[in-house]
């Protein structure tokens, strides 16, 4: 009865019929009699933007003023207000051609609207970055016999960012967690993380998606949902709800909202990315496709040396090789394939062949063990040791916001006195200390520094600073003066703090 009253209020049901009806005898017929072909046309919030079609169930929900489904419940009041004010034109255009099945329902429509409104800035960035990696990724997918439009999995996973890092410790453009990455032969250690390599991670993602597709009886909706939640989670959901229809499974409460949103988000991203101008993204400045040559590096080699020998910007090398976690190629990785700017291969190989192997690498960072105090945080330690909270957390395999009081952490310390002899001439004192196997870190005193502040900054007792700098009595800190703030020795091929047993 309450449904009949609602329909009467909006003029779809005659008031005179209410008295004659006591209980409904048949379900509603969602046909042209309820929603005629001439649906109301309204405009979207962005000028010049063409509309997205809406399903009958979506229009019915709006007409009856029903609350959004569990899947698309709003988290923020502002987003809810924005959605309530959002109005769309309803064209009859067909969906773009795709080699994955595209569907348009109220859940996909919601994501289309989200990407055009509150998520517009982020999606524009994803589009701008997309052309840098899509050609290469499509080539990998094609080689593995997979639909090329699966590249949009990388779009919704990371926005095509090799440096993307999630709260669940998933890394790279395809957002692999460590276990899954290693399952598909991606190397992950303190020197390299191949989850960030756009090429190698694309190969791994293709193999994983192919496996999921077979597991879920050639259903791409279930396969991509499994990519997000894990195959076992989706298998349990299929058993629980006794259906292999993703849309039916997503109506239940077992799957997390992130997974319920995943397939609609993928479909919406593909629809917009294929026809960006139609959805208001006509002014995107696309990055050029990534192009590179690969060179074989037989032993650990500094990137700044590679940059100099290939006449390339150092930052370009970092951009081409995001998998490298330090300033050099990894040790114990013979014949490492390093990417350099296209057209620089011949120059680099000629110059590299002339350089003795012992001049290709110089230690620049020591990794020390540090016990965190009650006041320490990842952010404060990162500032103290000149790194980023994300890098420090990743190095220690913890979360950025995790409490670290009492924990033994690995912290990186730059060895400023060990600059490459090819680029910076070292002082006789530094050379002498290096010959004895002892390496020093120097600090240039700044205005306002005190012994206490320097001692706290580098976590070194004042007495040790006195001894290292051969100072007796009053320790005068004059701005511009260089003082020793750390000493290191080489043990078992690694740099450790002088006097430390670990």
GIVEN-V653549 format. One line per field, one symbol per residue. phi: phi as a letter, one per 40 degrees, with the letter a starting at -180 (. if undefined). A space follows every 10 residues. Layout:
# GIVEN-V653549
phi->???
This chain:
# GIVEN-V653549
phi->.ccccccccc gcaccccccc bbbcbbccbc bcccbccccc bbbccbdgcc cbcbcccccc dcccfccccd cbcccbdccc ccccccbbcb cbcccccacb ccbbbcccdd cdccccbccc cccccccdcc ccbddccccc ccccgbdccc dccccccbgg bcccacccgc bgcbfccdcc cccbgccbac babccccdcc cccccccccc cccccbfgbc ccccccccch cccccccccc cfabcdcccc ccccccddcc cccdcccccc ccccbcccbg bcbcccccdc babbbcbcad accccccccc fbcdcccccc bccccbcacc cfbcfccccb dcgbcccccc cccccdccbc abcbbbbbcb ccccccbdcc ccccbgbbdc cccccbfbcd cccbdgccbc bcbccccbcd ccbbcccdcc ccccccgbbb bbbccbcgcb dcccdccbfb ddcccdccbf bbgcbcbcdg ccbcbabbbc bfgbcbccgc cc
